[in-house]
Amino acid sequence: MYGWIWRHLPGNAWVRALISLALVVAVVYVLFNYVFPWAEPLLPFNDVTVDDQ
């Protein structure tokens, strides 16, 4: 998959590296601002049950 992306990016190796870095930053931004906040209520990590006896 990464090879396919690398072959389809324009420019030489330096330009491809910069475009790849920009793509990674964009994916991380979308994940942290949209995907993770949407999925957080669906995950069971905060469902802690402690019996008070």
N, CA, C and O atoms as a Maestro MAE file, in Angstrom:
{
 s_m_m2io_version
 :::
 2.0.0
}

f_m_ct {
 s_m_title
 :::
 protein
 m_atom[212] {
  # First column is atom index #
  i_m_mmod_type
  r_m_x_coord
  r_m_y_coord
  r_m_z_coord
  i_m_residue_number
  s_m_chain_name
  s_m_pdb_residue_name
  s_m_pdb_atom_name
  i_m_atomic_number
  :::
  1 25 0.820 -1.178 0.000 1 A "MET " " N  " 7
  2 3 0.000 0.000 0.000 1 A "MET " " CA " 6
  3 2 0.872 1.252 0.000 1 A "MET " " C  " 6
  4 15 0.618 2.183 -0.765 1 A "MET " " O  " 8
  5 25 1.885 1.282 0.841 2 A "TYR " " N  " 7
  6 3 2.728 2.475 0.901 2 A "TYR " " CA " 6
  7 2 3.528 2.643 -0.379 2 A "TYR " " C  " 6
  8 15 3.775 3.766 -0.819 2 A "TYR " " O  " 8
  9 25 3.931 1.538 -0.971 3 A "GLY " " N  " 7
  10 3 4.626 1.598 -2.246 3 A "GLY " " CA " 6
  11 2 3.741 2.162 -3.346 3 A "GLY " " C  " 6
  12 15 4.201 2.932 -4.190 3 A "GLY " " O  " 8
  13 25 2.475 1.778 -3.333 4 A "TRP " " N  " 7
  14 3 1.538 2.302 -4.322 4 A "TRP " " CA " 6
  15 2 1.383 3.806 -4.172 4 A "TRP " " C  " 6
  16 15 1.402 4.540 -5.160 4 A "TRP " " O  " 8
  17 25 1.229 4.269 -2.920 5 A "ILE " " N  " 7
  18 3 1.112 5.711 -2.675 5 A "ILE " " CA " 6
  19 2 2.388 6.418 -3.122 5 A "ILE " " C  " 6
  20 15 2.316 7.458 -3.777 5 A "ILE " " O  " 8
  21 25 3.544 5.876 -2.782 6 A "TRP " " N  " 7
  22 3 4.830 6.496 -3.127 6 A "TRP " " CA " 6
  23 2 4.987 6.600 -4.646 6 A "TRP " " C  " 6
  24 15 5.458 7.623 -5.145 6 A "TRP " " O  " 8
  25 25 4.604 5.568 -5.378 7 A "ARG " " N  " 7
  26 3 4.752 5.589 -6.834 7 A "ARG " " CA " 6
  27 2 3.820 6.588 -7.499 7 A "ARG " " C  " 6
  28 15 4.129 7.088 -8.581 7 A "ARG " " O  " 8
  29 25 2.688 6.888 -6.878 8 A "HIS " " N  " 7
  30 3 1.713 7.782 -7.492 8 A "HIS " " CA " 6
  31 2 1.877 9.248 -7.072 8 A "HIS " " C  " 6
  32 15 1.163 10.114 -7.578 8 A "HIS " " O  " 8
  33 25 2.784 9.529 -6.177 9 A "LEU " " N  " 7
  34 3 3.035 10.921 -5.804 9 A "LEU " " CA " 6
  35 2 3.938 11.571 -6.850 9 A "LEU " " C  " 6
  36 15 4.837 10.919 -7.382 9 A "LEU " " O  " 8
  37 25 3.706 12.851 -7.150 10 A "PRO " " N  " 7
  38 3 4.540 13.522 -8.145 10 A "PRO " " CA " 6
  39 2 5.860 13.993 -7.549 10 A "PRO " " C  " 6
  40 15 5.992 14.113 -6.331 10 A "PRO " " O  " 8
  41 25 6.844 14.262 -8.425 11 A "GLY " " N  " 7
  42 3 8.104 14.862 -8.012 11 A "GLY " " CA " 6
  43 2 9.185 13.856 -7.689 11 A "GLY " " C  " 6
  44 15 9.020 12.645 -7.836 11 A "GLY " " O  " 8
  45 25 10.305 14.414 -7.239 12 A "ASN " " N  " 7
  46 3 11.440 13.570 -6.860 12 A "ASN " " CA " 6
  47 2 11.264 13.085 -5.414 12 A "ASN " " C  " 6
  48 15 10.207 13.277 -4.813 12 A "ASN " " O  " 8
  49 25 12.295 12.465 -4.872 13 A "ALA " " N  " 7
  50 3 12.176 11.855 -3.546 13 A "ALA " " CA " 6
  51 2 11.904 12.892 -2.451 13 A "ALA " " C  " 6
  52 15 11.133 12.628 -1.529 13 A "ALA " " O  " 8
  53 25 12.525 14.058 -2.545 14 A "TRP " " N  " 7
  54 3 12.308 15.088 -1.515 14 A "TRP " " CA " 6
  55 2 10.875 15.618 -1.555 14 A "TRP " " C  " 6
  56 15 10.257 15.823 -0.510 14 A "TRP " " O  " 8
  57 25 10.357 15.837 -2.738 15 A "VAL " " N  " 7
  58 3 8.979 16.328 -2.863 15 A "VAL " " CA " 6
  59 2 8.004 15.262 -2.381 15 A "VAL " " C  " 6
  60 15 7.030 15.567 -1.692 15 A "VAL " " O  " 8
  61 25 8.268 14.017 -2.744 16 A "ARG " " N  " 7
  62 3 7.416 12.923 -2.283 16 A "ARG " " CA " 6
  63 2 7.454 12.796 -0.766 16 A "ARG " " C  " 6
  64 15 6.426 12.539 -0.138 16 A "ARG " " O  " 8
  65 25 8.619 12.974 -0.180 17 A "ALA " " N  " 7
  66 3 8.731 12.889 1.277 17 A "ALA " " CA " 6
  67 2 7.928 14.009 1.946 17 A "ALA " " C  " 6
  68 15 7.265 13.770 2.955 17 A "ALA " " O  " 8
  69 25 7.980 15.206 1.408 18 A "LEU " " N  " 7
  70 3 7.216 16.321 1.981 18 A "LEU " " CA " 6
  71 2 5.711 16.104 1.822 18 A "LEU " " C  " 6
  72 15 4.937 16.378 2.740 18 A "LEU " " O  " 8
  73 25 5.304 15.612 0.657 19 A "ILE " " N  " 7
  74 3 3.881 15.328 0.457 19 A "ILE " " CA " 6
  75 2 3.435 14.212 1.393 19 A "ILE " " C  " 6
  76 15 2.342 14.277 1.956 19 A "ILE " " O  " 8
  77 25 4.268 13.188 1.564 20 A "SER " " N  " 7
  78 3 3.941 12.098 2.477 20 A "SER " " CA " 6
  79 2 3.800 12.603 3.906 20 A "SER " " C  " 6
  80 15 2.883 12.198 4.620 20 A "SER " " O  " 8
  81 25 4.691 13.473 4.320 21 A "LEU " " N  " 7
  82 3 4.614 14.056 5.657 21 A "LEU " " CA " 6
  83 2 3.329 14.863 5.820 21 A "LEU " " C  " 6
  84 15 2.673 14.786 6.859 21 A "LEU " " O  " 8
  85 25 2.971 15.636 4.798 22 A "ALA " " N  " 7
  86 3 1.728 16.403 4.854 22 A "ALA " " CA " 6
  87 2 0.518 15.481 4.927 22 A "ALA " " C  " 6
  88 15 -0.443 15.783 5.634 22 A "ALA " " O  " 8
  89 25 0.549 14.368 4.212 23 A "LEU " " N  " 7
  90 3 -0.553 13.413 4.277 23 A "LEU " " CA " 6
  91 2 -0.673 12.784 5.658 23 A "LEU " " C  " 6
  92 15 -1.781 12.607 6.165 23 A "LEU " " O  " 8
  93 25 0.446 12.448 6.262 24 A "VAL " " N  " 7
  94 3 0.428 11.872 7.613 24 A "VAL " " CA " 6
  95 2 -0.117 12.869 8.616 24 A "VAL " " C  " 6
  96 15 -0.916 12.509 9.481 24 A "VAL " " O  " 8
  97 25 0.308 14.124 8.507 25 A "VAL " " N  " 7
  98 3 -0.189 15.165 9.418 25 A "VAL " " CA " 6
  99 2 -1.693 15.349 9.228 25 A "VAL " " C  " 6
  100 15 -2.420 15.519 10.207 25 A "VAL " " O  " 8
  101 25 -2.168 15.318 7.992 26 A "ALA " " N  " 7
  102 3 -3.596 15.472 7.730 26 A "ALA " " CA " 6
  103 2 -4.393 14.309 8.309 26 A "ALA " " C  " 6
  104 15 -5.464 14.523 8.877 26 A "ALA " " O  " 8
  105 25 -3.894 13.095 8.177 27 A "VAL " " N  " 7
  106 3 -4.593 11.925 8.719 27 A "VAL " " CA " 6
  107 2 -4.648 11.995 10.239 27 A "VAL " " C  " 6
  108 15 -5.690 11.714 10.831 27 A "VAL " " O  " 8
  109 25 -3.549 12.364 10.875 28 A "VAL " " N  " 7
  110 3 -3.522 12.480 12.342 28 A "VAL " " CA " 6
  111 2 -4.487 13.563 12.805 28 A "VAL " " C  " 6
  112 15 -5.187 13.384 13.802 28 A "VAL " " O  " 8
  113 25 -4.531 14.690 12.087 29 A "TYR " " N  " 7
  114 3 -5.449 15.776 12.431 29 A "TYR " " CA " 6
  115 2 -6.901 15.307 12.361 29 A "TYR " " C  " 6
  116 15 -7.685 15.565 13.275 29 A "TYR " " O  " 8
  117 25 -7.258 14.622 11.280 30 A "VAL " " N  " 7
  118 3 -8.634 14.134 11.132 30 A "VAL " " CA " 6
  119 2 -8.961 13.118 12.213 30 A "VAL " " C  " 6
  120 15 -10.059 13.146 12.770 30 A "VAL " " O  " 8
  121 25 -8.028 12.217 12.521 31 A "LEU " " N  " 7
  122 3 -8.290 11.227 13.560 31 A "LEU " " CA " 6
  123 2 -8.534 11.879 14.916 31 A "LEU " " C  " 6
  124 15 -9.499 11.538 15.600 31 A "LEU " " O  " 8
  125 25 -7.667 12.816 15.315 32 A "PHE " " N  " 7
  126 3 -7.781 13.408 16.646 32 A "PHE " " CA " 6
  127 2 -8.948 14.370 16.764 32 A "PHE " " C  " 6
  128 15 -9.490 14.534 17.857 32 A "PHE " " O  " 8
  129 25 -9.355 15.011 15.680 33 A "ASN " " N  " 7
  130 3 -10.419 16.007 15.778 33 A "ASN " " CA " 6
  131 2 -11.803 15.487 15.427 33 A "ASN " " C  " 6
  132 15 -12.800 16.081 15.836 33 A "ASN " " O  " 8
  133 25 -11.891 14.399 14.684 34 A "TYR " " N  " 7
  134 3 -13.197 13.925 14.261 34 A "TYR " " CA " 6
  135 2 -13.470 12.467 14.628 34 A "TYR " " C  " 6
  136 15 -14.527 12.160 15.179 34 A "TYR " " O  " 8
  137 25 -12.544 11.575 14.333 35 A "VAL " " N  " 7
  138 3 -12.804 10.147 14.508 35 A "VAL " " CA " 6
  139 2 -12.761 9.746 15.975 35 A "VAL " " C  " 6
  140 15 -13.692 9.104 16.461 35 A "VAL " " O  " 8
  141 25 -11.706 10.109 16.691 36 A "PHE " " N  " 7
  142 3 -11.591 9.709 18.095 36 A "PHE " " CA " 6
  143 2 -12.688 10.316 18.975 36 A "PHE " " C  " 6
  144 15 -13.247 9.596 19.802 36 A "PHE " " O  " 8
  145 25 -13.025 11.612 18.838 37 A "PRO " " N  " 7
  146 3 -14.138 12.127 19.656 37 A "PRO " " CA " 6
  147 2 -15.475 11.449 19.339 37 A "PRO " " C  " 6
  148 15 -16.306 11.277 20.231 37 A "PRO " " O  " 8
  149 25 -15.686 11.065 18.079 38 A "TRP " " N  " 7
  150 3 -16.910 10.370 17.725 38 A "TRP " " CA " 6
  151 2 -16.943 8.969 18.347 38 A "TRP " " C  " 6
  152 15 -17.987 8.526 18.825 38 A "TRP " " O  " 8
  153 25 -15.816 8.283 18.340 39 A "ALA " " N  " 7
  154 3 -15.774 6.897 18.800 39 A "ALA " " CA " 6
  155 2 -15.647 6.768 20.316 39 A "ALA " " C  " 6
  156 15 -15.949 5.705 20.859 39 A "ALA " " O  " 8
  157 25 -15.221 7.791 20.998 40 A "GLU " " N  " 7
  158 3 -14.946 7.702 22.442 40 A "GLU " " CA " 6
  159 2 -16.155 7.281 23.265 40 A "GLU " " C  " 6
  160 15 -15.996 6.446 24.155 40 A "GLU " " O  " 8
  161 25 -17.364 7.808 23.022 41 A "PRO " " N  " 7
  162 3 -18.507 7.332 23.819 41 A "PRO " " CA " 6
  163 2 -18.882 5.881 23.539 41 A "PRO " " C  " 6
  164 15 -19.550 5.251 24.359 41 A "PRO " " O  " 8
  165 25 -18.472 5.351 22.415 42 A "LEU " " N  " 7
  166 3 -18.809 3.979 22.061 42 A "LEU " " CA " 6
  167 2 -17.874 2.956 22.694 42 A "LEU " " C  " 6
  168 15 -18.179 1.763 22.698 42 A "LEU " " O  " 8
  169 25 -16.750 3.398 23.225 43 A "LEU " " N  " 7
  170 3 -15.766 2.487 23.807 43 A "LEU " " CA " 6
  171 2 -16.050 2.259 25.287 43 A "LEU " " C  " 6
  172 15 -16.514 3.176 25.965 43 A "LEU " " O  " 8
  173 25 -15.785 1.064 25.805 44 A "PRO " " N  " 7
  174 3 -16.158 0.743 27.186 44 A "PRO " " CA " 6
  175 2 -15.096 1.075 28.228 44 A "PRO " " C  " 6
  176 15 -15.148 0.530 29.330 44 A "PRO " " O  " 8
  177 25 -14.145 1.937 27.929 45 A "PHE " " N  " 7
  178 3 -13.043 2.174 28.856 45 A "PHE " " CA " 6
  179 2 -13.469 2.920 30.111 45 A "PHE " " C  " 6
  180 15 -12.819 2.779 31.148 45 A "PHE " " O  " 8
  181 25 -14.535 3.707 30.054 46 A "ASN " " N  " 7
  182 3 -14.976 4.470 31.219 46 A "ASN " " CA " 6
  183 2 -16.138 3.810 31.947 46 A "ASN " " C  " 6
  184 15 -16.690 4.395 32.879 46 A "ASN " " O  " 8
  185 25 -16.514 2.617 31.546 47 A "ASP " " N  " 7
  186 3 -17.608 1.903 32.198 47 A "ASP " " CA " 6
  187 2 -17.051 1.079 33.353 47 A "ASP " " C  " 6
  188 15 -16.885 -0.136 33.247 47 A "ASP " " O  " 8
  189 25 -16.768 1.759 34.448 48 A "VAL " " N  " 7
  190 3 -16.191 1.104 35.622 48 A "VAL " " CA " 6
  191 2 -17.310 0.864 36.621 48 A "VAL " " C  " 6
  192 15 -18.045 1.786 36.977 48 A "VAL " " O  " 8
  193 25 -17.434 -0.360 37.066 49 A "THR " " N  " 7
  194 3 -18.444 -0.713 38.048 49 A "THR " " CA " 6
  195 2 -17.761 -1.173 39.323 49 A "THR " " C  " 6
  196 15 -17.016 -2.153 39.318 49 A "THR " " O  " 8
  197 25 -18.014 -0.468 40.408 50 A "VAL " " N  " 7
  198 3 -17.462 -0.828 41.702 50 A "VAL " " CA " 6
  199 2 -18.643 -0.928 42.679 50 A "VAL " " C  " 6
  200 15 -19.420 0.014 42.830 50 A "VAL " " O  " 8
  201 25 -18.757 -2.072 43.327 51 A "ASP " " N  " 7
  202 3 -19.825 -2.252 44.304 51 A "ASP " " CA " 6
  203 2 -19.427 -1.563 45.598 51 A "ASP " " C  " 6
  204 15 -18.312 -1.733 46.090 51 A "ASP " " O  " 8
  205 25 -20.353 -0.783 46.143 52 A "ASP " " N  " 7
  206 3 -20.108 -0.072 47.413 52 A "ASP " " CA " 6
  207 2 -20.726 -0.890 48.527 52 A "ASP " " C  " 6
  208 15 -21.911 -0.749 48.828 52 A "ASP " " O  " 8
  209 25 -19.915 -1.754 49.144 53 A "GLN " " N  " 7
  210 3 -20.431 -2.628 50.194 53 A "GLN " " CA " 6
  211 2 -19.825 -2.302 51.525 53 A "GLN " " C  " 6
  212 15 -20.149 -2.944 52.524 53 A "GLN " " O  " 8
  :::
 }
 m_bond[211] {
  # First column is bond index #
  i_m_from
  i_m_to
  i_m_order
  :::
  1 1 2 1
  2 2 3 1
  3 3 4 2
  4 3 5 1
  5 5 6 1
  6 6 7 1
  7 7 8 2
  8 7 9 1
  9 9 10 1
  10 10 11 1
  11 11 12 2
  12 11 13 1
  13 13 14 1
  14 14 15 1
  15 15 16 2
  16 15 17 1
  17 17 18 1
  18 18 19 1
  19 19 20 2
  20 19 21 1
  21 21 22 1
  22 22 23 1
  23 23 24 2
  24 23 25 1
  25 25 26 1
  26 26 27 1
  27 27 28 2
  28 27 29 1
  29 29 30 1
  30 30 31 1
  31 31 32 2
  32 31 33 1
  33 33 34 1
  34 34 35 1
  35 35 36 2
  36 35 37 1
  37 37 38 1
  38 38 39 1
  39 39 40 2
  40 39 41 1
  41 41 42 1
  42 42 43 1
  43 43 44 2
  44 43 45 1
  45 45 46 1
  46 46 47 1
  47 47 48 2
  48 47 49 1
  49 49 50 1
  50 50 51 1
  51 51 52 2
  52 51 53 1
  53 53 54 1
  54 54 55 1
  55 55 56 2
  56 55 57 1
  57 57 58 1
  58 58 59 1
  59 59 60 2
  60 59 61 1
  61 61 62 1
  62 62 63 1
  63 63 64 2
  64 63 65 1
  65 65 66 1
  66 66 67 1
  67 67 68 2
  68 67 69 1
  69 69 70 1
  70 70 71 1
  71 71 72 2
  72 71 73 1
  73 73 74 1
  74 74 75 1
  75 75 76 2
  76 75 77 1
  77 77 78 1
  78 78 79 1
  79 79 80 2
  80 79 81 1
  81 81 82 1
  82 82 83 1
  83 83 84 2
  84 83 85 1
  85 85 86 1
  86 86 87 1
  87 87 88 2
  88 87 89 1
  89 89 90 1
  90 90 91 1
  91 91 92 2
  92 91 93 1
  93 93 94 1
  94 94 95 1
  95 95 96 2
  96 95 97 1
  97 97 98 1
  98 98 99 1
  99 99 100 2
  100 99 101 1
  101 101 102 1
  102 102 103 1
  103 103 104 2
  104 103 105 1
  105 105 106 1
  106 106 107 1
  107 107 108 2
  108 107 109 1
  109 109 110 1
  110 110 111 1
  111 111 112 2
  112 111 113 1
  113 113 114 1
  114 114 115 1
  115 115 116 2
  116 115 117 1
  117 117 118 1
  118 118 119 1
  119 119 120 2
  120 119 121 1
  121 121 122 1
  122 122 123 1
  123 123 124 2
  124 123 125 1
  125 125 126 1
  126 126 127 1
  127 127 128 2
  128 127 129 1
  129 129 130 1
  130 130 131 1
  131 131 132 2
  132 131 133 1
  133 133 134 1
  134 134 135 1
  135 135 136 2
  136 135 137 1
  137 137 138 1
  138 138 139 1
  139 139 140 2
  140 139 141 1
  141 141 142 1
  142 142 143 1
  143 143 144 2
  144 143 145 1
  145 145 146 1
  146 146 147 1
  147 147 148 2
  148 147 149 1
  149 149 150 1
  150 150 151 1
  151 151 152 2
  152 151 153 1
  153 153 154 1
  154 154 155 1
  155 155 156 2
  156 155 157 1
  157 157 158 1
  158 158 159 1
  159 159 160 2
  160 159 161 1
  161 161 162 1
  162 162 163 1
  163 163 164 2
  164 163 165 1
  165 165 166 1
  166 166 167 1
  167 167 168 2
  168 167 169 1
  169 169 170 1
  170 170 171 1
  171 171 172 2
  172 171 173 1
  173 173 174 1
  174 174 175 1
  175 175 176 2
  176 175 177 1
  177 177 178 1
  178 178 179 1
  179 179 180 2
  180 179 181 1
  181 181 182 1
  182 182 183 1
  183 183 184 2
  184 183 185 1
  185 185 186 1
  186 186 187 1
  187 187 188 2
  188 187 189 1
  189 189 190 1
  190 190 191 1
  191 191 192 2
  192 191 193 1
  193 193 194 1
  194 194 195 1
  195 195 196 2
  196 195 197 1
  197 197 198 1
  198 198 199 1
  199 199 200 2
  200 199 201 1
  201 201 202 1
  202 202 203 1
  203 203 204 2
  204 203 205 1
  205 205 206 1
  206 206 207 1
  207 207 208 2
  208 207 209 1
  209 209 210 1
  210 210 211 1
  211 211 212 2
  :::
 }
}
